[in-house]
Structure formats: structure tokens, C-alpha cells
Amino acid sequence: MPPQYRYQQVADDMANRIKSGEFPPGSRLPSRAELCEQYEVSSFVADRVYLVLKMQGLTESLPGAGVFVKESVPGQ
């Protein structure tokens, strides 16, 4: 199994946390700075994580407000 990029590891963990209900639909995810601190990653990696989650249909961004879990999450 090839090694995973750090952003993919963090995105997988966040996706699992969303699907488990830790972040219920409509809830706000940690800010970029909080994500960087929590996972010890750069802001570039954090941005990539949020992009992956959006592409998976798990989140939506509201400019100036943050990233939120979609009301209808696939697999939940």
C-alpha cells in the first residue's frame, strides 16, 4: 500500500469524524488555524483538506463564516 499524503490522512480522519456524528449536519468545522494546530499541518494542507471534504460532498463553505457539514451527508 503506497503512503498517503498528509492532507489525505487528515481528510480521511475528518470525514470519519463527520460520518460518526462527532460533527453533526449543520455544524461548523474547526477553522483553518484550529485545524493546523490540531493536526500540526500547514495552512496549505488545511485548505487541501477542506477541498477534499467538499469534493466528497460532506461540507459546504460560507464565505466569512466558515466550513460547515452539509445537512445531507453521504453515508450517514
C-alpha positions in Angstrom: 0.0 0.0 0.0 1.6 3.3 -1.0 2.0 6.0 1.6 -0.7 8.6 1.8 -0.2 12.4 1.6 -0.7 14.2 4.9 -3.7 16.1 3.6 -5.4 12.8 2.7 -4.8 11.3 6.1 -6.3 14.4 7.8 -9.2 14.5 5.3 -9.9 10.8 6.0 -9.9 11.4 9.7 -12.2 14.5 9.4 -14.6 12.5 7.1 -14.8 9.7 9.6 -15.5 12.2 12.4 -18.3 13.7 10.3 -19.8 10.3 9.4 -19.6 9.2 13.0 -21.7 12.2 14.1 -19.0 14.0 16.0 -19.7 16.9 13.6 -23.4 16.6 13.0 -25.1 18.1 9.9 -25.1 21.9 10.0 -22.2 22.1 12.5 -19.2 24.3 11.8 -15.8 22.6 11.4 -12.7 23.9 13.0 -11.2 27.0 11.4 -8.1 26.7 9.2 -5.9 27.8 12.2 -7.5 25.3 14.5 -7.1 22.5 12.0 -3.4 23.5 11.6 -2.8 23.4 15.3 -4.8 20.2 15.9 -3.1 18.2 13.2 0.2 20.0 13.1 -0.1 20.8 9.4 0.4 23.9 7.3 -2.4 26.2 6.1 -1.8 24.8 2.5 -2.6 21.3 3.9 -5.6 22.5 5.8 -7.0 24.2 2.6 -6.5 20.9 0.7 -8.3 19.0 3.5 -11.4 21.3 3.1 -11.2 20.9 -0.7 -11.3 17.1 -0.4 -14.2 17.2 2.1 -16.1 19.5 -0.3 -15.4 17.2 -3.3 -16.7 14.3 -1.2 -20.0 16.1 -0.7 -19.5 16.3 3.0 -19.1 20.1 3.5 -20.0 23.5 2.2 -18.2 26.8 2.6 -19.9 30.0 3.6 -17.5 33.0 2.8 -16.7 34.8 6.0 -18.5 32.2 8.2 -16.5 29.0 7.8 -16.9 25.5 6.6 -20.0 23.6 7.6 -21.2 19.9 7.4 -23.8 19.6 4.8 -27.3 18.8 6.0 -27.4 15.6 3.9 -24.1 13.7 4.3 -23.4 10.7 2.1 -23.0 7.6 4.2 -24.6 9.0 7.3 
